[in-house]
Amino acid sequence: MKVGDIEVLAITDGVGTEIAAEILTRPGVNDPWACHERHRAADGSLGLPLGGFLVRSGERTVLVDAGVGPFDDGKYRGGRLLDSLAAHGVTPDDVTDVVFTHLHFDHIGWATVDGLPVFPRATYRAHRADWQYFVTGDAARPEAVDKLTPLGDQLELFESDFTLAPRYRRPPPARPYPRHDRVRGLLWRAPRAAAGGRGPLGRPVR
């Protein structure tokens, strides 16, 4: 997809599986998925695509979110992100920036592997409030600490709107984590488009 001078490509990494009834409820509605039956398997489960987006603008090649990584716990299965990038002619060395919408495990999987950054020339960018919540705060999550700490000086934290590439701006979150509805995707201005998602409380945000 092209938005003005910006190219946006979906990058796949794998699939996650959740029980639909466990991730969406509506007070007074017995089956909130009844109007979305085509998305629900016979056993009541949902297949949730995992991955990110590749944004090309000017001289920047930006990966927005890094999938779940080479990971398989029976519910979340990844490992295809690098192949998906290669299908678009992109190698890890080509990526100039990795932008995390938030720091759940299914968005940071290819940040590092075996303690080394996967994208050696990239600047990794995360919101400071997310970093404090997931990595350095009292409730820091060990999987995030292990995955993200090796980024070292390749990491840059942001707190407000900034320009990353020509005609591509990353807005600040609407409110700090842990309110999931603050993940509102990315805004491209003039013209403007959005890509993002929302997920269940207590579970990874798609």
Rosetta blueprint (number, residue, H / E / L):
1 M L
2 K E
3 V E
4 G L
5 D L
6 I E
7 E E
8 V E
9 L E
10 A E
11 I E
12 T E
13 D E
14 G E
15 V E
16 G E
17 T E
18 E E
19 I E
20 A H
21 A H
22 E H
23 I H
24 L L
25 T L
26 R E
27 P L
28 G L
29 V E
30 N L
31 D L
32 P L
33 W L
34 A H
35 C H
36 H H
37 E H
38 R H
39 H H
40 R L
41 A L
42 A L
43 D L
44 G L
45 S E
46 L E
47 G E
48 L E
49 P E
50 L E
51 G E
52 G E
53 F E
54 L E
55 V E
56 R E
57 S E
58 G L
59 E L
60 R E
61 T E
62 V E
63 L E
64 V E
65 D L
66 A L
67 G L
68 V L
69 G L
70 P L
71 F L
72 D E
73 D L
74 G L
75 K L
76 Y E
77 R E
78 G L
79 G L
80 R L
81 L H
82 L H
83 D H
84 S H
85 L H
86 A H
87 A H
88 H L
89 G L
90 V L
91 T L
92 P H
93 D H
94 D H
95 V L
96 T L
97 D E
98 V E
99 V E
100 F L
101 T L
102 H L
103 L L
104 H L
105 F H
106 D H
107 H H
108 I L
109 G L
110 W L
111 A L
112 T E
113 V E
114 D L
115 G L
116 L E
117 P E
118 V L
119 F L
120 P L
121 R L
122 A L
123 T E
124 Y E
125 R E
126 A E
127 H E
128 R H
129 A H
130 D H
131 W H
132 Q H
133 Y H
134 F H
135 V H
136 T H
137 G L
138 D L
139 A L
140 A L
141 R L
142 P H
143 E H
144 A H
145 V H
146 D H
147 K H
148 L H
149 T H
150 P H
151 L H
152 G H
153 D H
154 Q H
155 L E
156 E E
157 L E
158 F E
159 E L
160 S L
161 D L
162 F E
163 T E
164 L E
165 A E
166 P L
167 R L
168 Y E
169 R E
170 R E
171 P L
172 P L
173 P L
174 A L
175 R L
176 P L
177 Y L
178 P L
179 R L
180 H H
181 D H
182 R H
183 V L
184 R L
185 G L
186 L E
187 L E
188 W L
189 R L
190 A L
191 P L
192 R L
193 A L
194 A E
195 A E
196 G L
197 G L
198 R L
199 G L
200 P L
201 L L
202 G L
203 R L
204 P L
205 V L
206 R L
